[in-house]
Amino acid sequence: MKTIIETKNAPAPIGPYSQAVLIKNILYTSGQIAINPESNSLITHNISSETEQVMKNLKAVLAAADMDFSHVIKSTIFISNMDDFTNINQVYGSFFDEATAPARETVQVARLPKDVNVEISIIAVR
């Protein structure tokens, strides 16, 4: 049986999907973009602040499932420009212990929702 995870501390879905789904002890999040949940505005001043907001949104979804970044086993990063990889990686890495960081792939895509520059989804296990 699946449990839908939702929190007002992360952006509401912009389509027919849930912020996350918990099945037994595995959490699957939807991709998060840099929408500030308090103002509902996009944070796109620069790639670092955009990535920071994405990670804050993921942190809020994890917290709603009584988890944190130490529970993350896999992440997927979608970026619109591979030239932003270093800056994205720096911010992303600040949320994890490098010795126990999750598996990950980073993929450059042609376009992301709302024309953002980065979207990240994760899988976590309790």
VMD Tcl script that draws the C-alpha trace (Angstrom):
set ca {
  {0.00 0.00 0.00}
  {1.29 3.46 -0.81}
  {1.16 6.56 1.35}
  {1.04 9.98 -0.28}
  {3.47 12.41 1.34}
  {2.62 16.09 1.21}
  {3.80 19.21 2.97}
  {3.09 22.92 2.75}
  {6.85 23.46 3.26}
  {7.51 22.45 -0.34}
  {5.77 23.64 -3.51}
  {2.39 22.15 -4.32}
  {2.42 19.93 -7.40}
  {1.82 21.77 -10.67}
  {0.11 18.77 -12.24}
  {-1.49 15.40 -11.47}
  {1.24 14.00 -9.22}
  {2.22 13.85 -5.55}
  {5.21 15.48 -3.88}
  {6.28 11.99 -2.83}
  {5.03 8.46 -2.39}
  {6.08 6.17 0.46}
  {5.87 2.43 -0.10}
  {6.82 0.44 2.99}
  {10.14 2.08 3.89}
  {11.03 3.53 0.46}
  {10.28 7.16 -0.41}
  {10.09 8.25 -4.05}
  {9.97 12.01 -4.55}
  {8.77 13.84 -7.59}
  {11.25 16.19 -9.17}
  {11.56 19.46 -7.29}
  {12.24 22.79 -8.94}
  {13.13 26.12 -7.34}
  {9.68 27.33 -6.32}
  {9.66 29.06 -2.96}
  {6.64 27.50 -1.20}
  {5.95 30.63 0.88}
  {5.74 33.05 -2.04}
  {5.04 30.54 -4.84}
  {7.70 32.35 -6.88}
  {10.58 30.87 -8.83}
  {14.09 31.41 -7.47}
  {16.26 31.78 -10.55}
  {18.67 34.63 -9.63}
  {21.60 32.32 -10.32}
  {22.16 28.58 -10.55}
  {23.48 28.33 -6.98}
  {20.42 29.97 -5.38}
  {18.16 27.95 -7.67}
  {19.82 24.69 -6.62}
  {19.70 25.74 -2.95}
  {15.90 26.20 -3.19}
  {15.50 22.82 -4.89}
  {17.44 21.15 -2.07}
  {15.40 22.99 0.58}
  {12.23 21.72 -1.09}
  {13.56 18.17 -1.09}
  {14.55 18.55 2.58}
  {10.96 19.57 3.41}
  {9.53 16.55 1.58}
  {11.98 14.25 3.36}
  {11.00 15.79 6.72}
  {7.31 15.19 5.96}
  {8.20 11.50 5.69}
  {10.29 11.62 8.91}
  {13.53 11.35 6.93}
  {16.53 13.50 6.09}
  {19.33 13.50 3.51}
  {21.13 10.65 5.30}
  {18.29 8.39 4.11}
  {18.78 9.21 0.42}
  {20.12 6.31 -1.64}
  {19.64 7.66 -5.18}
  {19.19 11.02 -6.83}
  {18.62 12.21 -10.36}
  {19.59 15.70 -11.45}
  {18.22 17.19 -14.64}
  {19.97 20.35 -15.85}
  {19.39 22.57 -18.85}
  {23.08 23.43 -19.28}
  {25.98 21.12 -18.42}
  {28.14 24.23 -17.93}
  {26.22 24.72 -14.65}
  {27.31 21.29 -13.36}
  {30.11 22.53 -11.09}
  {27.95 25.11 -9.30}
  {25.01 22.72 -8.97}
  {27.32 19.99 -7.68}
  {28.82 22.32 -5.07}
  {25.42 23.25 -3.60}
  {24.05 19.69 -3.90}
  {27.14 18.27 -2.20}
  {26.74 20.58 0.80}
  {23.59 18.63 1.78}
  {25.36 15.25 1.95}
  {28.24 13.61 3.75}
  {30.61 12.81 0.88}
  {31.61 9.48 2.45}
  {27.99 8.24 2.39}
  {26.59 10.23 -0.55}
  {23.87 8.53 -2.60}
  {24.20 7.09 -6.08}
  {23.38 9.69 -8.72}
  {23.14 10.61 -12.35}
  {23.12 14.06 -13.89}
  {21.50 14.53 -17.27}
  {21.36 17.58 -19.51}
  {17.90 18.02 -21.00}
  {16.46 20.32 -23.64}
  {13.89 21.94 -21.37}
  {12.46 21.70 -17.84}
  {9.09 22.74 -16.36}
  {8.63 26.51 -16.06}
  {11.93 26.88 -17.97}
  {13.98 26.31 -14.81}
  {17.63 25.31 -14.99}
  {17.67 22.39 -12.53}
  {15.26 19.72 -11.26}
  {16.16 17.01 -8.75}
  {14.35 13.89 -7.58}
  {15.44 11.40 -4.92}
  {14.77 7.96 -3.53}
  {15.23 7.46 0.22}
  {15.01 4.47 2.53}
  {14.25 4.33 6.26}
}
mol new
graphics top color blue
foreach p $ca { graphics top sphere $p radius 0.5 }
foreach p [lrange $ca 0 end-1] q [lrange $ca 1 end] { graphics top cylinder $p $q radius 0.2 }
display resetview
